Amino acid sequence: MAGRATESVTKSLGAVPLFSGCSQRELSKLARLGALVHVAPGAVLTREDTPGREFVLLLDGRAHCTIKGRPVATYQAGDFFGELSLLDAGPRTATIVMDSPGELLVLDQGEFYQLLDVTPSIVKKLLVELASRQRTTTKVLLTA
């Protein structure tokens, strides 16, 4: 079930580390960008090697991430994914599946770029997270 995100999402966004430096006004703008989606356990949120067209912020629930069938990460409220495919128009690099019921804020490519414009302070945090994920993924895949 999907719907427009409302002001009620603003509070949830304020608890997300990616948005920790945002003002109330910025958080309100962010909350209006995406669609609020409720998902069931087992829902496949991304599938490796398929086109990616959304940035996903997990507001509630847990999900796991695999690459080539190998576990790489677990996501929980406040975590995000999907940014790589929006940045370079390449295919998804991982499969992400919900482990529990969840609530997502989903942004399409235009909304994702608005997010970066509305809150330029998150660009550095996004880059730091991307670097961290690259290191983790490399370790997991090289030790398997």
MDAnalysis code that builds the backbone (N, CA, C; Angstrom):
import MDAnalysis as mda
import numpy as np

u = mda.Universe.empty(432, n_residues=144, atom_resindex=np.repeat(np.arange(144), 3), trajectory=True)
u.add_TopologyAttr("name", ["N", "CA", "C"] * 144)
u.add_TopologyAttr("resid", np.arange(1, 145))
u.add_TopologyAttr("resname", ["MET", "ALA", "GLY", "ARG", "ALA", "THR", "GLU", "SER", "VAL", "THR", "LYS", "SER", "LEU", "GLY", "ALA", "VAL", "PRO", "LEU", "PHE", "SER", "GLY", "CYS", "SER", "GLN", "ARG", "GLU", "LEU", "SER", "LYS", "LEU", "ALA", "ARG", "LEU", "GLY", "ALA", "LEU", "VAL", "HIS", "VAL", "ALA", "PRO", "GLY", "ALA", "VAL", "LEU", "THR", "ARG", "GLU", "ASP", "THR", "PRO", "GLY", "ARG", "GLU", "PHE", "VAL", "LEU", "LEU", "LEU", "ASP", "GLY", "ARG", "ALA", "HIS", "CYS", "THR", "ILE", "LYS", "GLY", "ARG", "PRO", "VAL", "ALA", "THR", "TYR", "GLN", "ALA", "GLY", "ASP", "PHE", "PHE", "GLY", "GLU", "LEU", "SER", "LEU", "LEU", "ASP", "ALA", "GLY", "PRO", "ARG", "THR", "ALA", "THR", "ILE", "VAL", "MET", "ASP", "SER", "PRO", "GLY", "GLU", "LEU", "LEU", "VAL", "LEU", "ASP", "GLN", "GLY", "GLU", "PHE", "TYR", "GLN", "LEU", "LEU", "ASP", "VAL", "THR", "PRO", "SER", "ILE", "VAL", "LYS", "LYS", "LEU", "LEU", "VAL", "GLU", "LEU", "ALA", "SER", "ARG", "GLN", "ARG", "THR", "THR", "THR", "LYS", "VAL", "LEU", "LEU", "THR", "ALA"])
u.atoms.positions = np.array([
    [0.831, -1.171, 0.000],
    [0.000, 0.000, 0.000],
    [0.879, 1.238, 0.000],
    [0.698, 2.122, -0.935],
    [1.524, 3.312, -1.047],
    [0.672, 4.561, -0.916],
    [1.254, 5.587, -0.382],
    [0.587, 6.873, -0.273],
    [1.621, 7.971, -0.180],
    [1.188, 9.199, -0.348],
    [2.114, 10.315, -0.210],
    [2.569, 10.408, 1.236],
    [3.840, 10.677, 1.421],
    [4.348, 10.885, 2.773],
    [3.784, 12.195, 3.303],
    [3.487, 12.245, 4.581],
    [2.891, 13.423, 5.178],
    [3.788, 13.986, 6.256],
    [3.307, 15.028, 6.907],
    [4.053, 15.651, 7.997],
    [4.340, 14.672, 9.127],
    [3.520, 13.634, 9.279],
    [3.758, 12.646, 10.336],
    [5.082, 11.912, 10.133],
    [5.585, 11.907, 8.907],
    [6.858, 11.248, 8.606],
    [8.032, 12.110, 9.067],
    [7.801, 13.406, 9.227],
    [8.873, 14.332, 9.595],
    [9.601, 13.883, 10.856],
    [8.858, 13.454, 11.855],
    [9.472, 13.008, 13.105],
    [10.375, 11.798, 12.881],
    [9.906, 10.841, 12.081],
    [10.717, 9.652, 11.774],
    [12.004, 10.049, 11.065],
    [11.914, 10.991, 10.142],
    [13.098, 11.424, 9.397],
    [14.123, 12.077, 10.314],
    [13.645, 12.791, 11.324],
    [14.549, 13.449, 12.254],
    [15.416, 12.481, 13.036],
    [14.974, 11.228, 13.154],
    [15.730, 10.209, 13.886],
    [16.721, 9.462, 12.992],
    [16.706, 9.747, 11.697],
    [17.584, 9.060, 10.743],
    [18.948, 9.747, 10.729],
    [20.035, 9.008, 10.977],
    [21.361, 9.629, 11.006],
    [21.699, 10.436, 9.742],
    [21.265, 9.974, 8.587],
    [21.544, 10.686, 7.340],
    [21.013, 12.114, 7.379],
    [19.919, 12.330, 8.115],
    [19.276, 13.644, 8.157],
    [19.495, 14.372, 9.483],
    [20.457, 13.935, 10.273],
    [20.649, 14.497, 11.613],
    [20.967, 15.988, 11.612],
    [21.535, 16.514, 10.557],
    [21.865, 17.937, 10.510],
    [20.788, 18.796, 9.879],
    [19.646, 18.213, 9.570],
    [18.583, 18.947, 8.877],
    [17.721, 19.752, 9.846],
    [17.276, 20.895, 9.369],
    [16.351, 21.720, 10.152],
    [14.945, 21.122, 10.051],
    [14.031, 21.598, 10.919],
    [12.632, 21.157, 10.851],
    [12.044, 21.473, 9.480],
    [12.390, 22.615, 8.941],
    [11.875, 23.017, 7.618],
    [12.356, 22.040, 6.537],
    [13.656, 21.689, 6.585],
    [14.190, 20.733, 5.609],
    [13.513, 19.373, 5.761],
    [13.325, 18.927, 7.008],
    [12.674, 17.636, 7.242],
    [11.243, 17.641, 6.702],
    [10.549, 18.738, 6.862],
    [9.183, 18.852, 6.334],
    [9.180, 18.746, 4.817],
    [10.147, 19.384, 4.167],
    [10.260, 19.296, 2.707],
    [10.558, 17.864, 2.278],
    [11.458, 17.208, 3.011],
    [11.824, 15.830, 2.695],
    [10.629, 14.894, 2.816],
    [9.830, 15.103, 3.852],
    [8.677, 14.228, 4.102],
    [7.662, 14.300, 2.970],
    [7.648, 15.391, 2.245],
    [6.698, 15.545, 1.138],
    [7.244, 15.017, -0.186],
    [8.499, 14.615, -0.224],
    [9.103, 14.173, -1.483],
    [8.664, 12.784, -1.924],
    [8.614, 11.844, -1.031],
    [8.434, 10.455, -1.443],
    [7.058, 9.898, -1.208],
    [6.975, 8.610, -1.483],
    [5.745, 7.858, -1.231],
    [5.989, 6.945, -0.034],
    [5.041, 6.907, 0.863],
    [5.100, 6.035, 2.023],
    [4.539, 4.678, 1.606],
    [5.320, 3.620, 1.829],
    [4.919, 2.285, 1.391],
    [5.025, 1.319, 2.568],
    [3.972, 0.537, 2.776],
    [3.970, -0.510, 3.811],
    [4.216, -1.842, 3.106],
    [5.147, -2.631, 3.642],
    [5.512, -3.903, 3.013],
    [5.437, -5.049, 4.017],
    [5.247, -6.242, 3.489],
    [5.138, -7.452, 4.300],
    [6.483, -8.174, 4.367],
    [6.649, -9.051, 5.358],
    [7.852, -9.880, 5.402],
    [7.971, -10.674, 4.103],
    [9.192, -10.808, 3.612],
    [9.427, -11.543, 2.372],
    [9.364, -10.682, 1.124],
    [8.925, -9.437, 1.260],
    [8.865, -8.550, 0.087],
    [10.272, -8.300, -0.432],
    [10.458, -8.478, -1.732],
    [11.744, -8.204, -2.367],
    [11.757, -6.731, -2.743],
    [12.661, -5.980, -2.132],
    [12.720, -4.541, -2.351],
    [13.620, -4.177, -3.523],
    [14.720, -4.902, -3.680],
    [15.586, -4.745, -4.850],
    [16.044, -6.135, -5.278],
    [16.297, -6.283, -6.553],
    [16.791, -7.559, -7.067],
    [18.076, -7.285, -7.849],
    [19.127, -7.977, -7.454],
    [20.441, -7.834, -8.072],
    [20.358, -7.944, -9.601],
    [21.109, -7.093, -10.281],
    [21.236, -7.076, -11.743],
    [19.985, -6.627, -12.485],
    [19.028, -6.018, -11.799],
    [17.851, -5.462, -12.468],
    [17.935, -3.935, -12.401],
    [17.223, -3.256, -13.270],
    [17.258, -1.785, -13.226],
    [16.745, -1.260, -11.884],
    [17.347, -0.190, -11.439],
    [16.921, 0.434, -10.199],
    [16.417, 1.840, -10.466],
    [15.252, 2.139, -9.934],
    [14.654, 3.451, -10.191],
    [14.224, 4.175, -8.929],
    [14.550, 3.602, -7.739],
    [14.104, 4.196, -6.487],
    [15.213, 4.217, -5.440],
    [15.134, 5.225, -4.593],
    [15.926, 5.323, -3.370],
    [14.970, 4.948, -2.248],
    [15.396, 4.085, -1.345],
    [14.515, 3.589, -0.293],
    [15.111, 3.912, 1.070],
    [14.293, 4.507, 1.916],
    [14.645, 4.770, 3.300],
    [13.753, 3.885, 4.153],
    [14.359, 3.024, 4.945],
    [13.611, 2.112, 5.810],
    [13.230, 2.866, 7.087],
    [11.942, 3.153, 7.234],
    [11.453, 3.869, 8.416],
    [11.144, 2.934, 9.570],
    [10.752, 1.690, 9.232],
    [10.422, 0.715, 10.260],
    [10.617, -0.676, 9.678],
    [11.092, -1.610, 10.513],
    [11.286, -2.990, 10.073],
    [12.745, -3.344, 9.880],
    [12.952, -4.585, 9.419],
    [14.314, -5.094, 9.162],
    [14.334, -5.774, 7.807],
    [15.489, -5.693, 7.145],
    [15.671, -6.335, 5.848],
    [17.099, -6.874, 5.779],
    [17.304, -7.860, 4.915],
    [18.660, -8.362, 4.723],
    [19.079, -8.173, 3.266],
    [20.390, -8.055, 3.097],
    [20.988, -7.772, 1.787],
    [21.920, -8.913, 1.410],
    [21.788, -9.385, 0.169],
    [22.699, -10.417, -0.336],
    [23.276, -9.977, -1.680],
    [24.474, -10.445, -1.937],
    [25.116, -10.253, -3.240],
    [25.569, -11.628, -3.701],
    [25.102, -12.020, -4.862],
    [25.388, -13.351, -5.405],
    [25.033, -14.438, -4.390],
    [23.934, -14.210, -3.656],
    [23.445, -15.174, -2.678],
    [24.149, -15.145, -1.336],
    [25.172, -14.323, -1.199],
    [25.918, -14.252, 0.058],
    [25.392, -13.108, 0.922],
    [25.161, -13.360, 2.213],
    [24.715, -12.287, 3.106],
    [25.790, -11.207, 3.222],
    [25.367, -9.960, 3.098],
    [26.314, -8.846, 3.163],
    [25.970, -7.878, 4.285],
    [24.675, -7.612, 4.478],
    [24.286, -6.613, 5.476],
    [22.861, -6.854, 5.938],
    [22.549, -6.252, 7.068],
    [21.187, -6.215, 7.578],
    [20.818, -4.748, 7.723],
    [19.619, -4.400, 7.290],
    [19.144, -3.023, 7.395],
    [18.020, -2.930, 8.415],
    [17.966, -1.806, 9.104],
    [16.922, -1.540, 10.082],
    [16.478, -0.093, 9.937],
    [15.531, 0.321, 10.752],
    [15.003, 1.681, 10.667],
    [16.142, 2.698, 10.637],
    [16.060, 3.597, 9.671],
    [17.078, 4.631, 9.502],
    [18.067, 4.337, 8.403],
    [18.126, 3.088, 7.950],
    [19.045, 2.729, 6.869],
    [18.406, 3.008, 5.515],
    [19.243, 3.141, 4.505],
    [18.771, 3.453, 3.159],
    [19.537, 2.641, 2.134],
    [18.967, 2.548, 0.932],
    [19.622, 1.849, -0.168],
    [18.970, 2.277, -1.481],
    [19.619, 1.906, -2.575],
    [19.090, 2.223, -3.894],
    [19.747, 3.414, -4.559],
    [20.627, 4.087, -3.828],
    [21.228, 5.305, -4.355],
    [22.178, 5.069, -5.523],
    [22.879, 3.940, -5.547],
    [23.850, 3.693, -6.615],
    [23.210, 3.689, -8.000],
    [22.104, 2.984, -8.133],
    [21.443, 2.905, -9.439],
    [20.929, 4.263, -9.893],
    [20.573, 5.125, -8.947],
    [20.114, 6.457, -9.323],
    [21.282, 7.359, -9.701],
    [22.427, 7.139, -9.064],
    [23.587, 7.978, -9.352],
    [24.247, 7.641, -10.685],
    [24.310, 6.338, -11.020],
    [25.026, 5.977, -12.253],
    [24.169, 5.276, -13.303],
    [22.886, 5.135, -13.052],
    [21.942, 4.483, -13.987],
    [22.301, 3.022, -14.263],
    [23.102, 2.422, -13.392],
    [23.463, 1.019, -13.541],
    [22.459, 0.117, -12.854],
    [22.617, -1.195, -13.026],
    [21.691, -2.150, -12.394],
    [21.923, -2.236, -10.891],
    [20.952, -2.799, -10.194],
    [21.068, -3.014, -8.754],
    [22.266, -3.917, -8.483],
    [22.980, -3.635, -7.409],
    [24.162, -4.434, -7.058],
    [23.849, -5.511, -6.033],
    [22.638, -5.489, -5.472],
    [22.294, -6.442, -4.418],
    [20.797, -6.729, -4.423],
    [20.453, -7.815, -3.749],
    [19.048, -8.147, -3.507],
    [18.757, -7.828, -2.049],
    [17.654, -7.130, -1.816],
    [17.268, -6.773, -0.455],
    [15.843, -7.260, -0.224],
    [15.674, -8.028, 0.853],
    [14.391, -8.662, 1.169],
    [13.995, -8.297, 2.594],
    [12.721, -7.987, 2.791],
    [12.214, -7.653, 4.131],
    [12.162, -8.914, 5.004],
    [12.601, -8.770, 6.242],
    [12.529, -9.852, 7.227],
    [11.313, -9.693, 8.131],
    [10.724, -8.509, 8.133],
    [9.589, -8.202, 9.005],
    [8.651, -7.264, 8.248],
    [7.490, -6.993, 8.809],
    [6.675, -5.944, 8.201],
    [7.472, -4.642, 8.266],
    [7.245, -3.763, 7.312],
    [8.018, -2.534, 7.317],
    [7.297, -1.362, 6.711],
    [7.872, -0.205, 6.943],
    [7.385, 1.039, 6.370],
    [8.575, 1.709, 5.685],
    [8.372, 2.089, 4.439],
    [9.434, 2.664, 3.621],
    [9.040, 4.045, 3.135],
    [10.034, 4.894, 2.953],
    [9.840, 6.124, 2.209],
    [10.594, 5.909, 0.905],
    [9.874, 5.928, -0.207],
    [10.447, 5.603, -1.512],
    [10.469, 6.860, -2.367],
    [11.654, 7.183, -2.895],
    [11.816, 8.352, -3.753],
    [12.228, 7.904, -5.141],
    [11.608, 8.484, -6.165],
    [12.050, 8.197, -7.531],
    [13.288, 9.052, -7.820],
    [13.844, 8.941, -9.013],
    [15.095, 9.628, -9.313],
    [14.968, 11.145, -9.173],
    [13.892, 11.715, -9.679],
    [13.703, 13.159, -9.562],
    [13.623, 13.603, -8.114],
    [12.887, 12.846, -7.301],
    [12.765, 13.166, -5.882],
    [14.101, 12.995, -5.161],
    [14.876, 11.982, -5.561],
    [16.195, 11.764, -4.963],
    [17.095, 12.973, -5.207],
    [17.082, 13.486, -6.431],
    [17.904, 14.662, -6.725],
    [17.367, 15.898, -6.012],
    [16.067, 16.001, -5.812],
    [15.506, 17.086, -5.005],
    [15.999, 16.966, -3.563],
    [16.065, 15.733, -3.060],
    [16.575, 15.478, -1.715],
    [17.982, 16.049, -1.577],
    [18.824, 15.785, -2.563],
    [20.199, 16.291, -2.517],
    [20.235, 17.811, -2.599],
    [19.312, 18.393, -3.370],
    [19.240, 19.848, -3.485],
    [18.712, 20.499, -2.216],
    [17.682, 19.885, -1.605],
    [17.050, 20.446, -0.409],
    [18.002, 20.389, 0.778],
    [18.782, 19.316, 0.871],
    [19.681, 19.119, 2.013],
    [21.086, 18.772, 1.544],
    [21.811, 19.767, 1.026],
    [23.156, 19.478, 0.521],
    [24.100, 18.907, 1.578],
    [23.793, 19.104, 2.856],
    [24.651, 18.580, 3.926],
    [24.687, 17.054, 3.940],
    [23.685, 16.408, 3.349],
    [23.680, 14.943, 3.390],
    [24.578, 14.321, 2.328],
    [25.027, 15.097, 1.366],
    [25.859, 14.538, 0.299],
    [27.121, 13.912, 0.889],
    [27.778, 14.600, 1.807],
    [28.993, 14.059, 2.428],
    [28.672, 12.781, 3.205],
    [27.562, 12.786, 3.965],
    [27.176, 11.589, 4.713],
    [26.889, 10.426, 3.773],
    [26.272, 10.716, 2.654],
    [25.975, 9.697, 1.650],
    [27.271, 9.096, 1.110],
    [28.242, 9.943, 0.819],
    [29.525, 9.466, 0.308],
    [30.272, 8.618, 1.342],
    [30.240, 9.038, 2.598],
    [30.889, 8.262, 3.658],
    [30.243, 6.889, 3.777],
    [28.910, 6.840, 3.719],
    [28.199, 5.556, 3.806],
    [28.532, 4.669, 2.606],
    [28.612, 5.253, 1.421],
    [28.958, 4.476, 0.225],
    [30.357, 3.870, 0.356],
    [31.301, 4.650, 0.862],
    [32.663, 4.143, 1.043],
    [32.679, 3.003, 2.058],
    [31.961, 3.165, 3.153],
    [31.891, 2.129, 4.184],
    [31.294, 0.839, 3.625],
    [30.207, 0.979, 2.859],
    [29.576, -0.209, 2.273],
    [30.504, -0.905, 1.282],
    [31.253, -0.128, 0.520],
    [32.196, -0.717, -0.441],
    [33.245, -1.540, 0.285],
    [33.770, -1.007, 1.371],
    [34.781, -1.742, 2.143],
    [34.198, -3.031, 2.733],
    [33.016, -2.947, 3.313],
    [32.373, -4.116, 3.900],
    [32.098, -5.179, 2.845],
    [31.544, -4.770, 1.737],
    [31.215, -5.706, 0.667],
    [32.470, -6.382, 0.124],
    [33.524, -5.608, -0.064],
    [34.777, -6.177, -0.557],
    [35.306, -7.243, 0.406],
    [35.283, -6.939, 1.703],
    [35.754, -7.915, 2.701],
    [34.914, -9.191, 2.660],
    [33.592, -9.025, 2.622],
    [32.708, -10.192, 2.619],
    [32.957, -11.055, 1.383],
    [33.047, -10.440, 0.249],
    [33.199, -11.204, -0.998],
    [34.591, -11.811, -1.148],
    [35.607, -11.169, -0.607],
    [36.971, -11.714, -0.712],
    [37.238, -12.822, 0.298],
    [36.494, -12.844, 1.396],
    [36.722, -13.887, 2.406],
    [35.810, -15.090, 2.227],
    [34.893, -14.998, 1.295],
    [33.957, -16.107, 1.091],
    [34.540, -17.170, 0.180],
])
